Amino acid sequence: QAQVERYNLAQQIAAARVLIDKGKALLDEARDMLETVKDDEQAARENLPPSLEDSERAQAMDAAVSELESAISALEDFDADEIGTQLDTASE
């Protein structure tokens, strides 16, 4: 009985790891997309004519870049390896 329960636990953990790996790949793809958006917004901001450098539009662009940087950082904080290590320990 205990061996069967342990086997089921290991199977469920293995299935969760597959999903985590897929999620990590999707998060990496999303991060790459956001990096491109941020870079484009930053380039557009840098190319504003001098007459618009202190405009509301420029401030909005600066804010967008800052928020995108925060979002990218949050995505980078996802640590699939650490989660995997914890799951390995749980399945022992």
C-alpha positions in Angstrom: 0.0 0.0 0.0 2.7 2.5 1.0 4.7 1.6 -2.1 1.7 2.3 -4.3 1.1 5.7 -2.6 4.8 6.5 -3.1 4.6 5.6 -6.8 1.5 7.8 -7.2 3.3 10.6 -5.5 6.3 10.3 -7.8 4.0 10.1 -10.9 2.2 13.2 -9.9 5.4 15.1 -9.2 6.8 14.0 -12.5 3.6 15.3 -14.3 3.9 18.6 -12.4 7.5 18.9 -13.5 6.5 18.5 -17.1 4.0 21.4 -16.7 6.6 23.5 -14.9 9.0 23.0 -17.8 6.4 24.0 -20.3 5.5 27.0 -18.2 9.1 28.0 -18.0 9.4 27.9 -21.8 6.3 30.0 -22.2 7.6 32.5 -19.6 10.9 32.7 -21.4 9.1 33.4 -24.7 7.0 36.1 -23.0 10.1 37.7 -21.5 11.8 37.8 -24.9 8.7 39.5 -26.4 8.6 42.0 -23.6 12.3 42.8 -24.1 11.6 43.6 -27.7 8.6 45.8 -26.8 10.7 47.6 -24.2 13.6 48.1 -26.6 11.3 49.4 -29.3 9.7 51.8 -26.8 13.1 53.0 -25.5 14.3 53.6 -29.1 11.2 55.5 -29.9 11.6 57.6 -26.7 15.2 58.3 -27.6 14.2 59.4 -31.1 11.6 62.0 -30.0 12.3 65.4 -31.3 13.8 67.9 -28.7 10.5 69.8 -28.6 8.8 66.6 -27.1 11.5 65.5 -24.7 9.6 66.9 -21.7 6.1 66.2 -23.0 3.4 64.0 -21.4 4.0 61.5 -24.2 7.7 61.3 -23.3 6.8 60.8 -19.6 4.3 58.0 -20.6 7.0 56.3 -22.6 9.5 56.5 -19.7 6.8 55.0 -17.4 6.1 52.2 -19.9 9.8 51.3 -20.2 10.1 51.2 -16.4 7.0 49.0 -16.0 8.2 46.7 -18.7 11.6 46.4 -17.0 9.7 45.4 -13.7 7.6 42.8 -15.6 10.7 41.4 -17.2 12.5 41.2 -13.8 9.5 39.4 -12.3 9.5 36.8 -15.1 13.2 36.3 -14.6 12.6 35.6 -10.9 10.8 32.3 -11.8 13.3 29.6 -10.9 12.3 26.3 -12.5 15.6 24.7 -11.3 14.9 25.6 -7.7 11.4 24.2 -8.0 12.8 21.1 -9.6 15.2 20.6 -6.7 12.4 21.0 -4.2 10.2 18.5 -6.1 13.2 16.0 -6.2 13.4 16.3 -2.4 9.7 15.8 -2.0 9.7 12.7 -4.1 12.5 11.0 -2.2 
